[in-house]
Amino acid sequence: MIRRRKARPWANTASATGWGESTYAEIAWDKSRGATTRWAVFGIVVGVLVGVIVFAPAAWLARAIASATNEHLLLADARGTVWSGSAVVVLTGGPGSRDASALPGRLDWTVGLKGLGLELRARHACCLNGPASIVVRPGLGRVSIALGANPDWIGQWPSAWLGGLGTPWNTMQMGGSLRLSSPGLSVESVQGRWRLAGRADIDLLEVSSRLSTLDTLGSYRFTVAADPSGNGASQLMLSTQQGALQLSGNGSLGPTGLRFRGEAQAAPGQEAPLTNLLNIIGRRDGARSVISIG
């Protein structure tokens, strides 16, 4: 029996074109090699992007914060990555200013996924009451930032740290401490407009100043709270807890900007040691010093 050889699929084409079987094999090899090269390049690009994201240096975060705060808040000597790093926290007077004040020790942070957002957890031995948490959740045309609640206070910083911001803080050379507490606070940006929910209190404890001969001026509370009317604005309130220097005021922070009206005056019998300080705090109106912003 004579077996017939099966015709190869390219036989007729080869006879028509004059190309041999080896020519078609070379074409097939070139196509395979081209596809392999494209996949290799794609893999390299993806690998580089993943490496950049995973190992993004902490200095990138430091530059972003400096830009967002107009260089008033700096993460100096940043080490590690965006996802796990540390730095020295510094307040400055802004671009070109010679005023600067650093907190002792280093701030440590980690960033990880939490649901559909990112959670930043920070530790600072000098000033944070355990780990502090901030959750950022992006969305379509919006982003929300939530400060984790703490049954006790969240952070406490020396008032002298504010001297790094320049005038008038460097002139006052304050003593005492600033303490932050909050039952929960979140800020949401919707199409460029900010809305606040919750409340935060900043207590100024046992405040002193070189502009007064008194050992302490008093203790005060500054509160930021959501406006109950729901118009997106935030209420600002300043009150005196105790002390020779009496401070009070109210204001708002909303789409139209910051507005605050307050006053400072000496408690009865304390006018003389507070005269210089009252002249700096605001515009003098008899025994009062009027504070007006916006």
ABEGO torsion letter per residue (X at the ends): XBBBBBBBAAAAAAAAAGBBAAAAAAAAAAAAAAAAAAAAAAAAAAAAAAAAAAABBAAAAAAAAAAAAGGABBBBGBBEBAABBBBBBBBBAEBGBABBBBBBEBBBBBBBBBEABBBBBBBBAAABBEBBBBBBBBBBGBBBBBBBBBABBABBBBAAAAAAAEOAAAAAGBBEBBBBBBAEBBBBBBGGBBBBBEBBBBBBBGBBBAABABABAEBBBBBBBBBAAGAGBBBBBBBBABEABBBBEBBBBBAAEBBBBBBBBBBBGAAAAAAAAAAAABBBBEABBBBBBX
